[in-house]
Amino acid sequence: MSKVTSKLQVTLPKALAARYAIRPGDDIRFEGAGDVIRVVPPGAEAPPGGHDVEARLALFDAATERQEARQAGRLAPRPDSGRGWTREELYERGPDAD
C-alpha cells in the first residue's frame, strides 16, 4: 500500500511498474471510475474518457466468450484413472454418508 505525501504524490510499487512497463518520466493518467480511481499506464488502449457503449459491449462479449471457453475446458470429463473409484463415490463412502 502506498501513502499520499503532503505534496499529493504517490509511489507506484515496483512490481506494478515492471508489469505495466512504467518508467521514470512516463505520463500516466488518473481517471475517476465510480468510487475508485483508475491509473492508466502509457500506451494503454483505452482512449481518454473511456470507450463508447458499443466498444464496451464488444469487450464484454469477448470476455464472456473467453470465460465460457475456460469453463467448458474445466468441466470436461476426466479420463478413467484406473483407481477403481470416482471422486463422487468418496462422498458416499465416508462415515457421515447416509
Jmol script that loads the backbone (N, CA, C; Angstrom):
load data "model"
ATOM      1  N   MET A   1       0.848  -1.173   0.000  1.00  0.00           N
ATOM      2  CA  MET A   1       0.000   0.000   0.000  1.00  0.00           C
ATOM      3  C   MET A   1       0.894   1.236   0.000  1.00  0.00           C
ATOM      4  N   SER A   2       0.516   2.231  -0.759  1.00  0.00           N
ATOM      5  CA  SER A   2       1.270   3.479  -0.850  1.00  0.00           C
ATOM      6  C   SER A   2       0.579   4.567  -0.048  1.00  0.00           C
ATOM      7  N   LYS A   3       1.371   5.501   0.462  1.00  0.00           N
ATOM      8  CA  LYS A   3       0.825   6.666   1.168  1.00  0.00           C
ATOM      9  C   LYS A   3       0.904   7.876   0.265  1.00  0.00           C
ATOM     10  N   VAL A   4      -0.006   8.783   0.468  1.00  0.00           N
ATOM     11  CA  VAL A   4      -0.004  10.049  -0.253  1.00  0.00           C
ATOM     12  C   VAL A   4       0.811  11.036   0.569  1.00  0.00           C
ATOM     13  N   THR A   5       1.783  11.690  -0.069  1.00  0.00           N
ATOM     14  CA  THR A   5       2.637  12.647   0.636  1.00  0.00           C
ATOM     15  C   THR A   5       1.909  13.983   0.789  1.00  0.00           C
ATOM     16  N   SER A   6       2.542  14.917   1.496  1.00  0.00           N
ATOM     17  CA  SER A   6       1.954  16.242   1.685  1.00  0.00           C
ATOM     18  C   SER A   6       1.836  16.992   0.358  1.00  0.00           C
ATOM     19  N   LYS A   7       2.624  16.586  -0.655  1.00  0.00           N
ATOM     20  CA  LYS A   7       2.533  17.195  -1.991  1.00  0.00           C
ATOM     21  C   LYS A   7       1.582  16.429  -2.910  1.00  0.00           C
ATOM     22  N   LEU A   8       0.783  15.524  -2.308  1.00  0.00           N
ATOM     23  CA  LEU A   8      -0.172  14.690  -3.043  1.00  0.00           C
ATOM     24  C   LEU A   8       0.511  13.771  -4.052  1.00  0.00           C
ATOM     25  N   GLN A   9       1.711  13.295  -3.701  1.00  0.00           N
ATOM     26  CA  GLN A   9       2.427  12.356  -4.560  1.00  0.00           C
ATOM     27  C   GLN A   9       2.244  10.941  -4.022  1.00  0.00           C
ATOM     28  N   VAL A  10       2.236   9.979  -4.953  1.00  0.00           N
ATOM     29  CA  VAL A  10       2.075   8.580  -4.599  1.00  0.00           C
ATOM     30  C   VAL A  10       3.210   7.789  -5.243  1.00  0.00           C
ATOM     31  N   THR A  11       3.773   6.846  -4.506  1.00  0.00           N
ATOM     32  CA  THR A  11       4.818   5.979  -5.048  1.00  0.00           C
ATOM     33  C   THR A  11       4.168   4.727  -5.609  1.00  0.00           C
ATOM     34  N   LEU A  12       4.488   4.425  -6.850  1.00  0.00           N
ATOM     35  CA  LEU A  12       3.966   3.231  -7.503  1.00  0.00           C
ATOM     36  C   LEU A  12       4.828   2.036  -7.112  1.00  0.00           C
ATOM     37  N   PRO A  13       4.228   0.945  -6.642  1.00  0.00           N
ATOM     38  CA  PRO A  13       5.030  -0.234  -6.293  1.00  0.00           C
ATOM     39  C   PRO A  13       5.832  -0.737  -7.494  1.00  0.00           C
ATOM     40  N   LYS A  14       7.063  -1.172  -7.225  1.00  0.00           N
ATOM     41  CA  LYS A  14       7.978  -1.596  -8.284  1.00  0.00           C
ATOM     42  C   LYS A  14       7.408  -2.730  -9.116  1.00  0.00           C
ATOM     43  N   ALA A  15       6.723  -3.675  -8.494  1.00  0.00           N
ATOM     44  CA  ALA A  15       6.150  -4.810  -9.225  1.00  0.00           C
ATOM     45  C   ALA A  15       5.120  -4.344 -10.254  1.00  0.00           C
ATOM     46  N   LEU A  16       4.303  -3.362  -9.890  1.00  0.00           N
ATOM     47  CA  LEU A  16       3.308  -2.838 -10.844  1.00  0.00           C
ATOM     48  C   LEU A  16       3.978  -2.050 -11.961  1.00  0.00           C
ATOM     49  N   ALA A  17       4.989  -1.272 -11.605  1.00  0.00           N
ATOM     50  CA  ALA A  17       5.706  -0.507 -12.630  1.00  0.00           C
ATOM     51  C   ALA A  17       6.347  -1.458 -13.636  1.00  0.00           C
ATOM     52  N   ALA A  18       6.929  -2.538 -13.163  1.00  0.00           N
ATOM     53  CA  ALA A  18       7.555  -3.506 -14.069  1.00  0.00           C
ATOM     54  C   ALA A  18       6.513  -4.217 -14.914  1.00  0.00           C
ATOM     55  N   ARG A  19       5.409  -4.604 -14.300  1.00  0.00           N
ATOM     56  CA  ARG A  19       4.352  -5.330 -15.024  1.00  0.00           C
ATOM     57  C   ARG A  19       3.767  -4.504 -16.162  1.00  0.00           C
ATOM     58  N   TYR A  20       3.599  -3.217 -15.944  1.00  0.00           N
ATOM     59  CA  TYR A  20       2.968  -2.355 -16.949  1.00  0.00           C
ATOM     60  C   TYR A  20       3.973  -1.474 -17.687  1.00  0.00           C
ATOM     61  N   ALA A  21       5.250  -1.767 -17.536  1.00  0.00           N
ATOM     62  CA  ALA A  21       6.325  -1.064 -18.256  1.00  0.00           C
ATOM     63  C   ALA A  21       6.274   0.446 -18.050  1.00  0.00           C
ATOM     64  N   ILE A  22       6.073   0.855 -16.807  1.00  0.00           N
ATOM     65  CA  ILE A  22       6.062   2.276 -16.466  1.00  0.00           C
ATOM     66  C   ILE A  22       7.470   2.639 -16.005  1.00  0.00           C
ATOM     67  N   ARG A  23       8.022   3.678 -16.629  1.00  0.00           N
ATOM     68  CA  ARG A  23       9.393   4.091 -16.334  1.00  0.00           C
ATOM     69  C   ARG A  23       9.387   5.537 -15.812  1.00  0.00           C
ATOM     70  N   PRO A  24      10.437   5.941 -15.109  1.00  0.00           N
ATOM     71  CA  PRO A  24      10.520   7.331 -14.650  1.00  0.00           C
ATOM     72  C   PRO A  24      10.368   8.293 -15.821  1.00  0.00           C
ATOM     73  N   GLY A  25       9.564   9.304 -15.634  1.00  0.00           N
ATOM     74  CA  GLY A  25       9.327  10.300 -16.683  1.00  0.00           C
ATOM     75  C   GLY A  25       8.103  10.013 -17.537  1.00  0.00           C
ATOM     76  N   ASP A  26       7.539   8.789 -17.457  1.00  0.00           N
ATOM     77  CA  ASP A  26       6.327   8.474 -18.223  1.00  0.00           C
ATOM     78  C   ASP A  26       5.143   9.271 -17.690  1.00  0.00           C
ATOM     79  N   ASP A  27       4.239   9.614 -18.579  1.00  0.00           N
ATOM     80  CA  ASP A  27       2.995  10.260 -18.180  1.00  0.00           C
ATOM     81  C   ASP A  27       1.950   9.179 -17.965  1.00  0.00           C
ATOM     82  N   ILE A  28       1.317   9.190 -16.793  1.00  0.00           N
ATOM     83  CA  ILE A  28       0.215   8.269 -16.537  1.00  0.00           C
ATOM     84  C   ILE A  28      -1.041   9.090 -16.331  1.00  0.00           C
ATOM     85  N   ARG A  29      -2.159   8.459 -16.551  1.00  0.00           N
ATOM     86  CA  ARG A  29      -3.442   9.143 -16.468  1.00  0.00           C
ATOM     87  C   ARG A  29      -4.213   8.619 -15.253  1.00  0.00           C
ATOM     88  N   PHE A  30      -4.839   9.504 -14.511  1.00  0.00           N
ATOM     89  CA  PHE A  30      -5.721   9.144 -13.410  1.00  0.00           C
ATOM     90  C   PHE A  30      -7.143   9.411 -13.871  1.00  0.00           C
ATOM     91  N   GLU A  31      -8.016   8.399 -13.770  1.00  0.00           N
ATOM     92  CA  GLU A  31      -9.409   8.549 -14.192  1.00  0.00           C
ATOM     93  C   GLU A  31     -10.324   8.148 -13.049  1.00  0.00           C
ATOM     94  N   GLY A  32     -11.358   8.932 -12.832  1.00  0.00           N
ATOM     95  CA  GLY A  32     -12.374   8.550 -11.870  1.00  0.00           C
ATOM     96  C   GLY A  32     -13.221   7.436 -12.465  1.00  0.00           C
ATOM     97  N   ALA A  33     -13.463   6.396 -11.670  1.00  0.00           N
ATOM     98  CA  ALA A  33     -14.274   5.259 -12.126  1.00  0.00           C
ATOM     99  C   ALA A  33     -15.228   4.878 -11.001  1.00  0.00           C
ATOM    100  N   GLY A  34     -16.266   5.664 -10.844  1.00  0.00           N
ATOM    101  CA  GLY A  34     -17.205   5.416  -9.753  1.00  0.00           C
ATOM    102  C   GLY A  34     -16.586   5.800  -8.426  1.00  0.00           C
ATOM    103  N   ASP A  35     -16.473   4.818  -7.520  1.00  0.00           N
ATOM    104  CA  ASP A  35     -15.923   5.066  -6.188  1.00  0.00           C
ATOM    105  C   ASP A  35     -14.419   4.852  -6.116  1.00  0.00           C
ATOM    106  N   VAL A  36     -13.771   4.580  -7.248  1.00  0.00           N
ATOM    107  CA  VAL A  36     -12.339   4.307  -7.263  1.00  0.00           C
ATOM    108  C   VAL A  36     -11.643   5.214  -8.268  1.00  0.00           C
ATOM    109  N   ILE A  37     -10.321   5.219  -8.221  1.00  0.00           N
ATOM    110  CA  ILE A  37      -9.509   5.962  -9.186  1.00  0.00           C
ATOM    111  C   ILE A  37      -8.720   4.948  -9.995  1.00  0.00           C
ATOM    112  N   ARG A  38      -8.793   5.039 -11.288  1.00  0.00           N
ATOM    113  CA  ARG A  38      -8.066   4.141 -12.183  1.00  0.00           C
ATOM    114  C   ARG A  38      -6.799   4.840 -12.642  1.00  0.00           C
ATOM    115  N   VAL A  39      -5.672   4.126 -12.553  1.00  0.00           N
ATOM    116  CA  VAL A  39      -4.393   4.627 -13.047  1.00  0.00           C
ATOM    117  C   VAL A  39      -4.164   3.975 -14.400  1.00  0.00           C
ATOM    118  N   VAL A  40      -4.041   4.785 -15.449  1.00  0.00           N
ATOM    119  CA  VAL A  40      -3.881   4.259 -16.801  1.00  0.00           C
ATOM    120  C   VAL A  40      -2.437   4.473 -17.238  1.00  0.00           C
ATOM    121  N   PRO A  41      -1.724   3.372 -17.486  1.00  0.00           N
ATOM    122  CA  PRO A  41      -0.311   3.494 -17.884  1.00  0.00           C
ATOM    123  C   PRO A  41      -0.180   4.003 -19.315  1.00  0.00           C
ATOM    124  N   PRO A  42       1.007   4.473 -19.680  1.00  0.00           N
ATOM    125  CA  PRO A  42       1.209   4.944 -21.053  1.00  0.00           C
ATOM    126  C   PRO A  42       1.026   3.797 -22.036  1.00  0.00           C
ATOM    127  N   GLY A  43       0.438   4.095 -23.169  1.00  0.00           N
ATOM    128  CA  GLY A  43       0.246   3.079 -24.196  1.00  0.00           C
ATOM    129  C   GLY A  43      -0.966   2.203 -23.981  1.00  0.00           C
ATOM    130  N   ALA A  44      -1.767   2.473 -22.954  1.00  0.00           N
ATOM    131  CA  ALA A  44      -2.973   1.677 -22.731  1.00  0.00           C
ATOM    132  C   ALA A  44      -3.953   1.942 -23.862  1.00  0.00           C
ATOM    133  N   GLU A  45      -4.711   0.912 -24.223  1.00  0.00           N
ATOM    134  CA  GLU A  45      -5.586   1.037 -25.388  1.00  0.00           C
ATOM    135  C   GLU A  45      -6.844   1.851 -25.140  1.00  0.00           C
ATOM    136  N   ALA A  46      -7.219   2.088 -23.891  1.00  0.00           N
ATOM    137  CA  ALA A  46      -8.431   2.857 -23.623  1.00  0.00           C
ATOM    138  C   ALA A  46      -8.201   4.330 -23.926  1.00  0.00           C
ATOM    139  N   PRO A  47      -9.024   4.923 -24.760  1.00  0.00           N
ATOM    140  CA  PRO A  47      -8.864   6.343 -25.058  1.00  0.00           C
ATOM    141  C   PRO A  47      -9.285   7.197 -23.871  1.00  0.00           C
ATOM    142  N   PRO A  48      -8.801   8.454 -23.787  1.00  0.00           N
ATOM    143  CA  PRO A  48      -9.234   9.323 -22.692  1.00  0.00           C
ATOM    144  C   PRO A  48     -10.747   9.448 -22.694  1.00  0.00           C
ATOM    145  N   GLY A  49     -11.352   9.276 -21.534  1.00  0.00           N
ATOM    146  CA  GLY A  49     -12.802   9.338 -21.444  1.00  0.00           C
ATOM    147  C   GLY A  49     -13.444   7.982 -21.580  1.00  0.00           C
ATOM    148  N   GLY A  50     -12.691   6.946 -21.909  1.00  0.00           N
ATOM    149  CA  GLY A  50     -13.242   5.597 -21.990  1.00  0.00           C
ATOM    150  C   GLY A  50     -13.768   5.244 -23.367  1.00  0.00           C
ATOM    151  N   HIS A  51     -14.235   4.016 -23.497  1.00  0.00           N
ATOM    152  CA  HIS A  51     -14.800   3.519 -24.747  1.00  0.00           C
ATOM    153  C   HIS A  51     -16.262   3.929 -24.864  1.00  0.00           C
ATOM    154  N   ASP A  52     -16.768   3.956 -26.096  1.00  0.00           N
ATOM    155  CA  ASP A  52     -18.191   4.193 -26.263  1.00  0.00           C
ATOM    156  C   ASP A  52     -18.960   2.927 -25.891  1.00  0.00           C
ATOM    157  N   VAL A  53     -20.269   3.002 -25.840  1.00  0.00           N
ATOM    158  CA  VAL A  53     -21.091   1.890 -25.376  1.00  0.00           C
ATOM    159  C   VAL A  53     -20.893   0.646 -26.238  1.00  0.00           C
ATOM    160  N   GLU A  54     -20.862   0.798 -27.548  1.00  0.00           N
ATOM    161  CA  GLU A  54     -20.705  -0.357 -28.426  1.00  0.00           C
ATOM    162  C   GLU A  54     -19.368  -1.060 -28.196  1.00  0.00           C
ATOM    163  N   ALA A  55     -18.302  -0.278 -28.026  1.00  0.00           N
ATOM    164  CA  ALA A  55     -16.986  -0.863 -27.787  1.00  0.00           C
ATOM    165  C   ALA A  55     -16.944  -1.593 -26.453  1.00  0.00           C
ATOM    166  N   ARG A  56     -17.561  -1.015 -25.412  1.00  0.00           N
ATOM    167  CA  ARG A  56     -17.597  -1.682 -24.108  1.00  0.00           C
ATOM    168  C   ARG A  56     -18.379  -2.975 -24.183  1.00  0.00           C
ATOM    169  N   LEU A  57     -19.503  -2.978 -24.899  1.00  0.00           N
ATOM    170  CA  LEU A  57     -20.286  -4.197 -25.046  1.00  0.00           C
ATOM    171  C   LEU A  57     -19.511  -5.259 -25.816  1.00  0.00           C
ATOM    172  N   ALA A  58     -18.768  -4.853 -26.837  1.00  0.00           N
ATOM    173  CA  ALA A  58     -17.962  -5.809 -27.602  1.00  0.00           C
ATOM    174  C   ALA A  58     -16.869  -6.406 -26.711  1.00  0.00           C
ATOM    175  N   LEU A  59     -16.224  -5.586 -25.892  1.00  0.00           N
ATOM    176  CA  LEU A  59     -15.209  -6.091 -24.962  1.00  0.00           C
ATOM    177  C   LEU A  59     -15.827  -7.049 -23.954  1.00  0.00           C
ATOM    178  N   PHE A  60     -17.004  -6.725 -23.460  1.00  0.00           N
ATOM    179  CA  PHE A  60     -17.697  -7.585 -22.500  1.00  0.00           C
ATOM    180  C   PHE A  60     -18.059  -8.917 -23.140  1.00  0.00           C
ATOM    181  N   ASP A  61     -18.588  -8.882 -24.373  1.00  0.00           N
ATOM    182  CA  ASP A  61     -18.949 -10.126 -25.067  1.00  0.00           C
ATOM    183  C   ASP A  61     -17.726 -11.003 -25.301  1.00  0.00           C
ATOM    184  N   ALA A  62     -16.607 -10.397 -25.678  1.00  0.00           N
ATOM    185  CA  ALA A  62     -15.378 -11.163 -25.898  1.00  0.00           C
ATOM    186  C   ALA A  62     -14.900 -11.800 -24.596  1.00  0.00           C
ATOM    187  N   ALA A  63     -14.976 -11.054 -23.499  1.00  0.00           N
ATOM    188  CA  ALA A  63     -14.562 -11.594 -22.206  1.00  0.00           C
ATOM    189  C   ALA A  63     -15.486 -12.732 -21.775  1.00  0.00           C
ATOM    190  N   THR A  64     -16.772 -12.597 -22.046  1.00  0.00           N
ATOM    191  CA  THR A  64     -17.735 -13.645 -21.717  1.00  0.00           C
ATOM    192  C   THR A  64     -17.429 -14.916 -22.497  1.00  0.00           C
ATOM    193  N   GLU A  65     -17.123 -14.775 -23.773  1.00  0.00           N
ATOM    194  CA  GLU A  65     -16.781 -15.945 -24.599  1.00  0.00           C
ATOM    195  C   GLU A  65     -15.519 -16.632 -24.076  1.00  0.00           C
ATOM    196  N   ARG A  66     -14.512 -15.839 -23.688  1.00  0.00           N
ATOM    197  CA  ARG A  66     -13.289 -16.434 -23.151  1.00  0.00           C
ATOM    198  C   ARG A  66     -13.572 -17.196 -21.862  1.00  0.00           C
ATOM    199  N   GLN A  67     -14.398 -16.608 -20.995  1.00  0.00           N
ATOM    200  CA  GLN A  67     -14.729 -17.264 -19.727  1.00  0.00           C
ATOM    201  C   GLN A  67     -15.498 -18.556 -19.970  1.00  0.00           C
ATOM    202  N   GLU A  68     -16.448 -18.538 -20.897  1.00  0.00           N
ATOM    203  CA  GLU A  68     -17.213 -19.752 -21.198  1.00  0.00           C
ATOM    204  C   GLU A  68     -16.315 -20.836 -21.761  1.00  0.00           C
ATOM    205  N   ALA A  69     -15.343 -20.450 -22.584  1.00  0.00           N
ATOM    206  CA  ALA A  69     -14.408 -21.431 -23.141  1.00  0.00           C
ATOM    207  C   ALA A  69     -13.549 -22.036 -22.029  1.00  0.00           C
ATOM    208  N   ARG A  70     -13.095 -21.203 -21.084  1.00  0.00           N
ATOM    209  CA  ARG A  70     -12.305 -21.718 -19.966  1.00  0.00           C
ATOM    210  C   ARG A  70     -13.125 -22.686 -19.124  1.00  0.00           C
ATOM    211  N   GLN A  71     -14.372 -22.319 -18.845  1.00  0.00           N
ATOM    212  CA  GLN A  71     -15.206 -23.185 -18.021  1.00  0.00           C
ATOM    213  C   GLN A  71     -15.541 -24.480 -18.743  1.00  0.00           C
ATOM    214  N   ALA A  72     -15.735 -24.416 -20.030  1.00  0.00           N
ATOM    215  CA  ALA A  72     -16.029 -25.631 -20.790  1.00  0.00           C
ATOM    216  C   ALA A  72     -14.853 -26.592 -20.716  1.00  0.00           C
ATOM    217  N   GLY A  73     -13.639 -26.084 -20.743  1.00  0.00           N
ATOM    218  CA  GLY A  73     -12.459 -26.925 -20.634  1.00  0.00           C
ATOM    219  C   GLY A  73     -12.334 -27.571 -19.271  1.00  0.00           C
ATOM    220  N   ARG A  74     -12.747 -26.880 -18.227  1.00  0.00           N
ATOM    221  CA  ARG A  74     -12.651 -27.418 -16.872  1.00  0.00           C
ATOM    222  C   ARG A  74     -13.691 -28.488 -16.613  1.00  0.00           C
ATOM    223  N   LEU A  75     -14.840 -28.355 -17.251  1.00  0.00           N
ATOM    224  CA  LEU A  75     -15.931 -29.266 -16.974  1.00  0.00           C
ATOM    225  C   LEU A  75     -15.874 -30.527 -17.825  1.00  0.00           C
ATOM    226  N   ALA A  76     -14.871 -30.658 -18.648  1.00  0.00           N
ATOM    227  CA  ALA A  76     -14.753 -31.843 -19.488  1.00  0.00           C
ATOM    228  C   ALA A  76     -14.542 -33.063 -18.593  1.00  0.00           C
ATOM    229  N   PRO A  77     -15.174 -34.187 -18.954  1.00  0.00           N
ATOM    230  CA  PRO A  77     -14.997 -35.382 -18.118  1.00  0.00           C
ATOM    231  C   PRO A  77     -13.544 -35.835 -18.116  1.00  0.00           C
ATOM    232  N   ARG A  78     -13.096 -36.252 -16.968  1.00  0.00           N
ATOM    233  CA  ARG A  78     -11.716 -36.700 -16.829  1.00  0.00           C
ATOM    234  C   ARG A  78     -11.622 -38.161 -17.269  1.00  0.00           C
ATOM    235  N   PRO A  79     -10.512 -38.524 -17.834  1.00  0.00           N
ATOM    236  CA  PRO A  79     -10.352 -39.922 -18.223  1.00  0.00           C
ATOM    237  C   PRO A  79     -10.304 -40.816 -16.990  1.00  0.00           C
ATOM    238  N   ASP A  80     -10.686 -42.070 -17.168  1.00  0.00           N
ATOM    239  CA  ASP A  80     -10.671 -43.034 -16.071  1.00  0.00           C
ATOM    240  C   ASP A  80      -9.250 -43.184 -15.554  1.00  0.00           C
ATOM    241  N   SER A  81      -9.067 -43.014 -14.256  1.00  0.00           N
ATOM    242  CA  SER A  81      -7.724 -43.075 -13.682  1.00  0.00           C
ATOM    243  C   SER A  81      -7.309 -44.495 -13.340  1.00  0.00           C
ATOM    244  N   GLY A  82      -8.237 -45.446 -13.398  1.00  0.00           N
ATOM    245  CA  GLY A  82      -7.906 -46.821 -13.057  1.00  0.00           C
ATOM    246  C   GLY A  82      -7.818 -47.059 -11.563  1.00  0.00           C
ATOM    247  N   ARG A  83      -8.335 -46.134 -10.755  1.00  0.00           N
ATOM    248  CA  ARG A  83      -8.260 -46.267  -9.297  1.00  0.00           C
ATOM    249  C   ARG A  83      -9.271 -47.271  -8.762  1.00  0.00           C
ATOM    250  N   GLY A  84     -10.343 -47.483  -9.529  1.00  0.00           N
ATOM    251  CA  GLY A  84     -11.395 -48.349  -9.034  1.00  0.00           C
ATOM    252  C   GLY A  84     -12.469 -47.596  -8.275  1.00  0.00           C
ATOM    253  N   TRP A  85     -12.344 -46.269  -8.188  1.00  0.00           N
ATOM    254  CA  TRP A  85     -13.345 -45.447  -7.528  1.00  0.00           C
ATOM    255  C   TRP A  85     -13.361 -44.069  -8.178  1.00  0.00           C
ATOM    256  N   THR A  86     -14.448 -43.340  -7.975  1.00  0.00           N
ATOM    257  CA  THR A  86     -14.568 -41.990  -8.506  1.00  0.00           C
ATOM    258  C   THR A  86     -14.623 -41.014  -7.343  1.00  0.00           C
ATOM    259  N   ARG A  87     -14.428 -39.789  -7.642  1.00  0.00           N
ATOM    260  CA  ARG A  87     -14.469 -38.751  -6.609  1.00  0.00           C
ATOM    261  C   ARG A  87     -15.848 -38.705  -5.955  1.00  0.00           C
ATOM    262  N   GLU A  88     -16.889 -38.852  -6.765  1.00  0.00           N
ATOM    263  CA  GLU A  88     -18.249 -38.807  -6.245  1.00  0.00           C
ATOM    264  C   GLU A  88     -18.499 -39.931  -5.238  1.00  0.00           C
ATOM    265  N   GLU A  89     -17.886 -41.103  -5.472  1.00  0.00           N
ATOM    266  CA  GLU A  89     -18.067 -42.227  -4.560  1.00  0.00           C
ATOM    267  C   GLU A  89     -17.465 -41.940  -3.191  1.00  0.00           C
ATOM    268  N   LEU A  90     -16.454 -41.098  -3.121  1.00  0.00           N
ATOM    269  CA  LEU A  90     -15.853 -40.768  -1.835  1.00  0.00           C
ATOM    270  C   LEU A  90     -16.866 -40.136  -0.898  1.00  0.00           C
ATOM    271  N   TYR A  91     -17.757 -39.342  -1.457  1.00  0.00           N
ATOM    272  CA  TYR A  91     -18.760 -38.683  -0.628  1.00  0.00           C
ATOM    273  C   TYR A  91     -19.799 -39.682  -0.136  1.00  0.00           C
ATOM    274  N   GLU A  92     -19.977 -40.776  -0.865  1.00  0.00           N
ATOM    275  CA  GLU A  92     -20.939 -41.793  -0.459  1.00  0.00           C
ATOM    276  C   GLU A  92     -20.335 -42.789   0.529  1.00  0.00           C
ATOM    277  N   ARG A  93     -18.998 -42.938   0.554  1.00  0.00           N
ATOM    278  CA  ARG A  93     -18.323 -43.916   1.388  1.00  0.00           C
ATOM    279  C   ARG A  93     -18.003 -43.407   2.789  1.00  0.00           C
ATOM    280  N   GLY A  94     -17.951 -42.113   2.967  1.00  0.00           N
ATOM    281  CA  GLY A  94     -17.477 -41.542   4.227  1.00  0.00           C
ATOM    282  C   GLY A  94     -18.356 -41.918   5.411  1.00  0.00           C
ATOM    283  N   PRO A  95     -17.856 -41.644   6.631  1.00  0.00           N
ATOM    284  CA  PRO A  95     -18.592 -42.002   7.837  1.00  0.00           C
ATOM    285  C   PRO A  95     -19.890 -41.213   7.996  1.00  0.00           C
ATOM    286  N   ASP A  96     -19.992 -40.048   7.371  1.00  0.00           N
ATOM    287  CA  ASP A  96     -21.212 -39.247   7.503  1.00  0.00           C
ATOM    288  C   ASP A  96     -22.225 -39.576   6.423  1.00  0.00           C
ATOM    289  N   ALA A  97     -21.899 -40.481   5.511  1.00  0.00           N
ATOM    290  CA  ALA A  97     -22.811 -40.804   4.408  1.00  0.00           C
ATOM    291  C   ALA A  97     -24.028 -41.531   4.941  1.00  0.00           C
ATOM    292  N   ASP A  98     -25.162 -41.160   4.429  1.00  0.00           N
ATOM    293  CA  ASP A  98     -26.428 -41.799   4.869  1.00  0.00           C
ATOM    294  C   ASP A  98     -26.886 -42.832   3.890  1.00  0.00           C
TER     295      ASP A  98
END
end "model"
wireframe off; spacefill off
backbone 0.3
color backbone group
